[in-house]
Amino acid sequence: MALPIEILEIVLSKSSVKSLLRFKTVCMSWNILISDPVFVRKHHLRQLQSKDSENLFLVKNSEVNSQGFSLVKLEKGRKIQTLQQVFGPYLWATVLCFCEGLILICDLSKDNFALWNPSTRTHTIFKATFYCGDAAFGICHDPITDDFKVVIAKSYDYSVYSCNNNSWTMLEKKYETKYNDYSVEYELGVCVEGTSYWASADELQIVYYDPRDDKFKILHMPENMDYRRSEFGKSIYLVDLSGFLCLYYEGRDKTVVIWRKGKGIENHTWSELMTIENMEEPLRWFEPKYLLGNKIVIRIKETNHSGRLVVYSPCKKRFQEFKDTKMVFGWLGFVPYMDTLFFPVEKSGRIVTGEFGFPIEKSIPERKRKRKCIQ
């Protein structure tokens, strides 16, 4: 019995990416539906609104010549479960930043880059035409053109790579700032609602790249911040917590204060989220990861290759450590994972490569969907 396409679309939109990739082989009509940019966008929006991915993370194996990442889940009872191994496109790949399920990685030379979707095991490779050793990196999603853009910012200019156009555009920063230093080397860039944000290392200031008009802008800071300037590194840090841009800094009497920005790029309002007390570690070792009800999960780095994962309760003012964290924190990086079909390919049919660099399929041109029953 045939199902109307509207009903089939609703059913498929609730499926995982792994299942959808298998369903594409059922028949040509299913393949066309699942590959349709409209369906991909609806499935992606559903994943953004879902809480299923909030406790999923990718960690990189630090073994020699390893392309491996482990997908781990943080479960109730402070347990860590390894779900599967995922392989990226580069040996010794360095994770630079992530945006809506896509991860920007590079090789050791920082000449070759890949935008990688670990859900579909696909990636696109591109090369920078300029030196990137002292640059800041970001990924943005333009909601108007549905284009993913990679931003590489230097002291006085920045370059934008458009995945739709497969080309670079170099632009000049036009905002006033004293130091122009937004290097995020060895740190993850922060992308929220399709926009990338950076905190200055030397100056108490936040800037962001707006993909709608390709401009750098200054984000207003919260008022009445009672912070301590750090003698080592930055004084303020940024993080994405449950889809909100948050900043945190060291307060008085061994506290860490977290503020949350309102929703929307144009919204520059802030509200104080929580204060974490009795912090013994330096701020640069402190990494909030996600909110668990009225608690917060924090990664405490001890060295580049080890650390602890803890849950902090503001009510009880107490830390509780996850079990078997050594299994995870012998690895580098701790990147949020989201199940998504989104992948930045040209609509003209540019070849997409799989996890070992071989061509796997060409992007399907947009076409009008026929409203008919699909078997």
N, C-alpha and C positions, 0 to 999 in steps of 0.2 A: 504494500500500500504506500502511495506516495505521500510525502509530507510537504506542506507548503514551505516555501523558502524562509518565510518569516519565523515559523516555529523551529525549523532546523537551525537557523542562525542563532536563536536564543539558546538552544541546547548546546551548540558548539561553543558559543561565547563563554560558557561556564566551564569549559574543559581546560586542562593544563596544556602547556605548549608541547610537552612530550606526546600527549595524546593527539593533539592537532596535527603534528608532523606525521604521525602514522595515518591519520584520517585522510591526509592529502593523497594517499595512494589507493584509497577505496575506489574512486572513479574520477573522471575528469571534472565533473560538475562540482564535486566536493573540493577538489584542488583549486578550482577557480574561485569558489566562495571563500575558502580559508586564506587565499593569496590576495584577495581583494583589499585594497588600502582602507576602504571604509570599515570592513570587518576587523582588520588589524587594529585600527584606531579604537573601535568599540571595545575590543578585547583588552587593549592596553589601558583604557580608562577604567574598566572594571578592576584590573589588577592594581591600579593606583589607589582606588577606593577601598580595596580589600586589605585586611590586616593579616592575611595568610603569610606574607613575605617578611613581616617585621622582625621575625626572629631567625631569619635565614642569612648566612654570611658565607663569603668565599675567603679562604685563607690560602696563601701560597706556600708550597713546599720549598724549602731552602736548600734541598739537596743539589749537588753538582749536576748540571745539564738537565735540570728538571723543568718541564713545561706544566707540571701538575698543580692544580688547585683542588682543595677539598671543599665540598659544600657541606656546611655544618648547620645544625639546628639547636637552638638554645631552648631546652624544655623546662617544664615545671619541675620543682625539686632541685633546681640548680644543676641540671645534667646537660651534657653536651653530646649530641649524637652526630656522627659522621654519616651522611646520606650517600654520597658518591664522589668519585674523582672526576674532575673536569680538566681538559687539556687546552691551554691557550696557544696562540699562534707563534710566540717567540720564546726562544731559550733565554732564561734569566730575565724574563719580562718584568719591567718595573711598572707597577700600577700608579698612574698619575691622578686620575679622578674618575668619577662615575656619574651617570645621569640616566634616570628612568630605566634601569636595567642594562644600559650600555656602559662599557668600561674602556677608558683610554689607556693603552699600554704602549711602551716603547722598548727598544733594545738598549744596551748599555751605552751606545754612542749617542743616543737621543737624536739620531738622524732619521730613523725609521719608526713609524708609528702605525698602530692598528686600533681601529674602533671595533670592539669585540662584543658580541652578544653570547654570553655563556649558555643561555637557554636554548638557542637554536644551533649553537656550535658554529656560527658563521662570523666572519669578520671582513673588513675592508682595510687594505694596506695603502698608506700614502707616505710620502717623503717630504720633509721640510726643506725648503730652499734657502734656509738661513740658519745661523747658529742658535741653538736652543739651550745651551748649558746653564744659563742664569735666568731662565724665563719662568713665568708662572703659567699654569695650564688649567683649562676649563672646558667643559662640554655644556652646550646649551641646546634647547629644543625650541625652534621658532613655531609657535602654534598657528601662525598665519599660512606659512608655506609648507608646514610639516617637514622642515629641514633640520637635521642635526648639524650643529656647527661646533668645530673645535677651535678654541681660542688660545693663542700663545702670546702672552703679554710680556713686554720688556719694559725698560725704564720709561721711555717716552713714546713708544709706538706699540702696536699690536697687530697680529695677523690672524685672519679668520679663514678657516678651511670649511667650505660648503660641501656637504656630502651629496647634495642634489646636483651641484654643478661640477664637482670634482676639481675645484680650483681654489687658489689662495687669493685673499684681498688684504693688502697692508693699509692700515689706518693710523692716524696720529691721535694720541690722547689729548683732550682739550680741557680737562678739568684741572683745577689748581691744587697742587699738593706739594709738600715740602721735600719729601724724600723720593717719591716715585718708586718705592721698593716693595714689590708684592710677590717676591719669590716664594714658591711653595715646594721647593725641592725636598724630596723625601717625605712629603705630606700629601694627603688626599685633598683635592679641590672640593668645594662644597657647592653642589647644585641643588636648588630647591625650586619647584614649579617651573622648570625649564630654564632657570637663570643661574649663572655662576657667580659666586661671591668670594672675595679674598679679604683677609685682615692684614694690615700693614705690620711688618716686623719691627719697625722703628717708630711708628707714629700711631696713635690711637685713632684709627680711621678704617672704615670698611668701604670698599668699592665693589661694583658689580657691572657685568656686561649684559646689556639689554639686547636680546637677539631680534627684537622687533624693529629696531632702527640701527643696529650695529654700533652702539655707542657705549663708552664707559661712563658710569655715573657714580656719585657718592651717596651712600646710604646713611641717613641720619642715625646717630647713636642714641641709646637710651639716656634719659636724664637721670641725675642723682646716682651715678655709678660711684660707689666707694671701693676703689680697687687699689691694689699695690702694684707698682711698676716692677717688672721682673728684671733681675740682673742677668738672666740667662735666656736669650730668645725673646719670644713675643710676650706681650702682657695680656692680650685677648685672643681667644680661639673661637672658631666657628664650627658648627656641626648641624646636621640634619637629624631632627628627632621627630619621628612620626609625621613627616611631611611639612614640618615647620623649620624655618631657619632659626637657630639658637646661637647665642654667644655665651661664653663663660670666661671667668677671670678669677683670680685669687683675691678674696676679700680679707677682712681683718680676722685675727684669732684663728688661723688655720681653717678657713672656710673657702668654699668654691661657690660662687653665685652664678646661676644660670638664668638668662633672659630669653624670652621667646618673641619673635617678630610676628606681626599679624599676617594673615593670608593676603596674597596679591602683591605683584611687583611694585605697584604704586603705594602700597601701604607701608608707611615708615613708623608705625606705632609699635611700642614694645611693652611687654608685661613681664614682671618677675615670675619665673616658673618655680624655682626652689633654691634653697641654700643647703649645701652639703657641709656638714660639720665634721670636726676631728680628722681632717685630712693630714696625713703624715708625709705623703710623697710630694715631690715638686710638681708644679702645675704642668710642666712639659711632659710628664709621664701619665697624665690624666686624660682619658678619652671616653666621654659619654657615648653610649652606643644606641640604646633605645629605651623607651618608656614602657614599663610593665605595670599597668594600673597606676597607683600612686607611688610606685617605686621606680628606680632608674638603674639600668645595667651599665656598669663602667668597666672599661679595660684599664688596668694599671700596668704600664710598661715598666720593666726593670732594666732591660737592655734591648738592643735591636732584635734579639732572638728569644726573648723570654718575657713572661709577664703573668698577670693574674686577672681573672674575670670575677667581678663581685657585683652584688646587688645591694643598693643602699635604700633604706627606709627612712624618709624624713620624719615620720612620726616617732619611730623608735630610736632614730639617730644611730643606726647600727649598720655595719657592713657584714654581709654573709658571702663567703666565697663559693664559686661554682666548683663542682667535683671534677677531677681529672683534667684540669686546665693545662697541664704540661703536655697533654696530647695535642693541644691546639697551638699553644704559644711557643713551640719550638719553630714555628713558621712565621713568615713575614706577611704583613698586611692583614686587614680584617675588613673586607669590603661588603656592604649590604648587597643582597641578591634579590632580584625581582623577576618573576616568570613573565616573559613578554615575547611577542612575535616581532616587535619592532626591530627593524634593522635599516640602517641608512644606506640605501642603494639608489642609483640613478634610475629614473623612470624610463630612460632610453635603452636599458638592457645591459648595463655594465655587469661583468661577471663577478659573482660573489664566491669567495673561497671558503673552504671548510677548515677544520682544525689542523690539517696538515698542509694547507696552502694549495690544494688542488681545486680547480673549478668544480662547483657542484650544481649550480643552476643559474639561469639568467632571470633578472627581475621581470615580472610580468607587466606589460603596459596596462594602464588603467583602461577599463572598458565598462560600458554600461551593463549593469547586471539585469538579466532577463528575469522578470517576475514569473517564474513557473515552478511547478513542483519538481523536486529533486528526489530521485529514488534513494 
